[in-house]
Amino acid sequence: MQDTAPPTTTGPGVAAPYTTTDRTVPTRAKERASYDRELVHSILDAAYLCHLGFVRDGAPVVLPTLFGRVGERLYVHGSTGSRPLRTARATDPGLPVCLTVTHVDALVLARSAFHHSLNYRSVVVHGTAVTVTDPEERSIALDAIVDQAVPGRSRDARPADAKELAATAVIRLDLDEVSAKVRTGGPNDEPEDLALPHWTGIVPLTRGYAQPVPADDLDPAIGVPDYLRAL
């Protein structure tokens, strides 16, 4: 997805890293944390599913949901009756949330059970989600959410009509308090375990797409669009 808002820069063409906070510095494996803006964007842009966490009636709730990124903003949409979206609208200044995205790249199998791990790329965003009311921004957000999952799809679908828009709420979360965390490489076995007779290494994982399956009522004259072939 193309950025529509310029990031803060430290020089010509150099994006400034995100500022660290108490909430974005991990307590373990700090060397895997990164605040590099381009890395954060790349991890977000390779995903379309996030997990949105918030507190409801004093208890934590985490919901899986689609999202879209536009520059330094993330957008989530849902029914106007959805609890987090209603709360974001009713609470001043908004709803405190934590949004996460994770890619699992490999299983890491060590000789010891303790050192089994994953190779992964993740982003954690803390902030206050606010309801988007501006019609133009809502339109941009809804297109971004569709295109985050399938780039180019928003131009090949009917836009929401007035009734559908009235039933849809959109919240915005600015990328201010952000961190990425990445693990790569093989197992970290203890020296005394190296002679053990157990297989060790990594099992790479890949995400793929199967051949699109047309709807039963699709006109046979309508072929698979180029943006789906590109996946």
C-alpha positions as CSV (number, residue, x, y, z in Angstrom):
1,M,0.0,0.0,0.0
2,Q,1.3,3.4,-0.8
3,D,1.7,6.0,2.0
4,T,-0.5,9.0,1.7
5,A,1.1,10.9,4.6
6,P,4.8,11.6,4.7
7,P,6.7,10.2,7.7
8,T,8.9,12.2,10.0
9,T,12.4,12.2,8.5
10,T,15.9,12.6,9.8
11,G,17.3,13.6,6.5
12,P,16.6,13.4,2.7
13,G,14.6,10.2,2.2
14,V,15.4,8.8,5.6
15,A,12.4,8.0,7.8
16,A,12.9,8.6,11.5
17,P,12.4,5.6,13.8
18,Y,9.5,5.5,16.2
19,T,10.2,6.8,19.7
20,T,10.6,4.2,22.4
21,T,8.3,4.2,25.4
22,D,8.0,2.0,28.5
23,R,5.3,0.0,26.7
24,T,7.3,-0.6,23.5
25,V,10.5,-1.8,25.1
26,P,10.2,-5.6,25.7
27,T,11.3,-7.1,28.9
28,R,12.9,-10.1,27.2
29,A,15.0,-10.5,24.0
30,K,15.4,-6.7,23.7
31,E,17.9,-7.3,20.9
32,R,15.0,-8.5,18.7
33,A,13.0,-5.2,19.0
34,S,13.1,-2.6,16.3
35,Y,11.6,0.8,15.9
36,D,12.6,1.2,12.3
37,R,9.6,2.8,10.5
38,E,10.2,1.0,7.2
39,L,10.4,-2.4,8.9
40,V,7.2,-1.7,10.8
41,H,5.4,-0.7,7.6
42,S,6.6,-3.8,5.7
43,I,5.4,-6.1,8.5
44,L,2.0,-4.4,8.6
45,D,1.7,-4.3,4.8
46,A,2.3,-8.0,4.4
47,A,-0.7,-8.7,6.6
48,Y,-4.5,-8.0,6.5
49,L,-5.5,-9.7,9.8
50,C,-4.7,-8.1,13.1
51,H,-5.8,-8.7,16.7
52,L,-7.3,-5.7,18.6
53,G,-7.1,-5.8,22.3
54,F,-9.1,-3.6,24.8
55,V,-10.7,-3.7,28.2
56,R,-14.5,-4.4,28.4
57,D,-16.2,-4.3,31.8
58,G,-12.9,-4.6,33.5
59,A,-11.8,-7.7,31.6
60,P,-9.4,-8.0,28.6
61,V,-10.9,-8.7,25.2
62,V,-8.9,-9.6,22.0
63,L,-10.7,-9.6,18.6
64,P,-9.3,-10.8,15.3
65,T,-10.3,-8.3,12.5
66,L,-9.3,-6.9,9.2
67,F,-7.3,-3.7,9.0
68,G,-5.8,-1.2,6.6
69,R,-2.8,1.1,6.7
70,V,-2.8,4.6,5.2
71,G,0.5,6.3,5.9
72,E,0.9,6.6,9.7
73,R,-2.7,5.5,10.5
74,L,-4.3,2.1,10.9
75,Y,-8.1,1.7,10.3
76,V,-10.4,-1.0,11.5
77,H,-14.1,-1.2,10.6
78,G,-17.1,-3.1,11.9
79,S,-20.8,-2.9,12.7
80,T,-22.0,0.2,14.5
81,G,-23.3,-2.2,17.1
82,S,-19.8,-3.6,17.8
83,R,-18.8,-3.1,21.4
84,P,-15.3,-1.7,20.7
85,L,-16.5,0.6,18.0
86,R,-19.4,1.9,20.1
87,T,-17.0,2.5,23.0
88,A,-14.5,4.4,20.8
89,R,-17.4,6.7,19.8
90,A,-18.7,7.2,23.3
91,T,-15.5,7.6,25.2
92,D,-13.5,10.8,25.4
93,P,-10.9,10.9,23.9
94,G,-11.4,7.4,22.6
95,L,-10.8,3.7,23.4
96,P,-7.4,2.6,24.7
97,V,-6.3,-0.3,22.6
98,C,-3.4,-2.6,21.7
99,L,-3.2,-3.8,18.1
100,T,-0.9,-6.6,17.0
101,V,0.2,-8.3,13.8
102,T,2.3,-11.4,13.6
103,H,3.8,-13.5,10.8
104,V,5.2,-16.9,11.6
105,D,8.1,-17.7,9.2
106,A,9.4,-21.0,10.6
107,L,9.2,-23.5,13.4
108,V,12.5,-23.7,15.2
109,L,13.2,-27.2,16.5
110,A,16.0,-27.4,19.1
111,R,17.6,-30.5,20.7
112,S,16.0,-29.4,24.0
113,A,12.3,-28.7,24.5
114,F,13.1,-25.5,26.3
115,H,14.8,-23.9,23.2
116,H,12.1,-24.7,20.7
117,S,10.9,-21.4,19.2
118,L,9.5,-19.6,16.1
119,N,11.0,-17.4,13.6
120,Y,8.6,-14.5,13.3
121,R,7.9,-10.8,12.5
122,S,5.5,-8.9,14.7
123,V,4.3,-5.4,15.3
124,V,2.6,-4.1,18.5
125,V,0.8,-0.7,18.5
126,H,-0.5,1.0,21.6
127,G,-2.7,4.0,21.5
128,T,-6.2,5.4,21.6
129,A,-8.6,4.5,18.8
130,V,-11.0,7.2,17.7
131,T,-14.1,7.1,15.6
132,V,-13.8,8.4,12.0
133,T,-16.6,10.7,11.1
134,D,-15.3,12.6,8.1
135,P,-16.9,11.1,5.0
136,E,-13.8,11.4,2.8
137,E,-11.6,9.8,5.4
138,R,-14.1,7.0,6.0
139,S,-14.1,6.3,2.2
140,I,-10.3,6.2,2.1
141,A,-10.3,3.9,5.2
142,L,-12.8,1.4,3.8
143,D,-11.0,1.2,0.5
144,A,-7.7,0.7,2.3
145,I,-9.1,-2.2,4.4
146,V,-10.3,-4.0,1.2
147,D,-7.1,-3.3,-0.6
148,Q,-5.0,-4.5,2.4
149,A,-6.4,-8.0,1.8
150,V,-6.5,-7.9,-2.0
151,P,-4.6,-5.0,-3.5
152,G,-6.7,-3.4,-6.3
153,R,-10.0,-5.0,-5.2
154,S,-11.6,-1.7,-4.1
155,R,-11.6,-0.5,-7.7
156,D,-13.4,-3.7,-8.8
157,A,-16.3,-3.7,-6.4
158,R,-19.4,-1.6,-5.8
159,P,-18.8,1.0,-3.1
160,A,-20.9,0.9,0.0
161,D,-24.2,2.7,-0.4
162,A,-25.8,5.1,2.2
163,K,-27.6,2.3,4.1
164,E,-24.4,0.2,4.3
165,L,-22.3,3.2,5.4
166,A,-24.9,4.0,8.1
167,A,-24.4,0.5,9.5
168,T,-20.6,0.6,9.4
169,A,-18.3,2.3,11.9
170,V,-14.6,3.0,11.3
171,I,-11.9,3.6,14.0
172,R,-8.5,5.1,13.5
173,L,-5.3,4.2,15.4
174,D,-2.3,6.5,14.8
175,L,1.2,4.8,14.6
176,D,2.8,6.7,17.5
177,E,3.7,4.1,20.1
178,V,4.9,1.3,18.0
179,S,7.5,-1.5,18.1
180,A,8.5,-4.4,15.8
181,K,10.1,-7.7,17.0
182,V,11.8,-10.2,14.7
183,R,13.5,-13.5,15.2
184,T,15.5,-15.2,12.5
185,G,18.1,-18.0,12.4
186,G,18.4,-21.5,13.8
187,P,18.1,-23.1,17.2
188,N,20.0,-21.8,20.2
189,D,21.0,-25.1,21.8
190,E,23.1,-25.4,24.9
191,P,26.7,-26.5,24.3
192,E,26.2,-29.6,26.4
193,D,23.3,-30.7,24.2
194,L,25.1,-30.6,20.8
195,A,25.9,-34.3,20.9
196,L,22.3,-35.4,21.6
197,P,20.8,-37.6,18.9
198,H,17.8,-35.4,18.1
199,W,17.0,-33.8,14.8
200,T,17.4,-30.0,15.0
201,G,16.8,-27.2,12.5
202,I,14.0,-25.0,11.2
203,V,10.8,-25.9,9.3
204,P,10.1,-22.9,7.0
205,L,6.4,-21.8,6.7
206,T,5.0,-20.1,3.6
207,R,1.7,-18.4,2.9
208,G,0.1,-19.3,-0.5
209,Y,-3.0,-18.8,-2.5
210,A,-4.9,-21.5,-4.4
211,Q,-6.7,-21.0,-7.6
212,P,-9.7,-18.6,-7.2
213,V,-13.0,-20.4,-7.1
214,P,-15.8,-18.4,-8.8
215,A,-19.2,-18.0,-7.2
216,D,-22.0,-20.3,-8.6
217,D,-23.8,-17.3,-10.0
218,L,-20.8,-15.6,-11.6
219,D,-21.2,-14.8,-15.3
220,P,-18.9,-17.2,-17.1
221,A,-17.7,-14.3,-19.3
222,I,-16.1,-12.6,-16.3
223,G,-12.6,-14.0,-16.0
224,V,-10.2,-13.9,-13.1
225,P,-9.0,-10.3,-12.7
226,D,-5.3,-9.4,-13.0
227,Y,-5.0,-8.4,-9.4
228,L,-6.0,-11.9,-8.3
229,R,-3.5,-13.4,-10.7
230,A,-0.9,-11.2,-9.2
231,L,-1.4,-12.9,-5.8
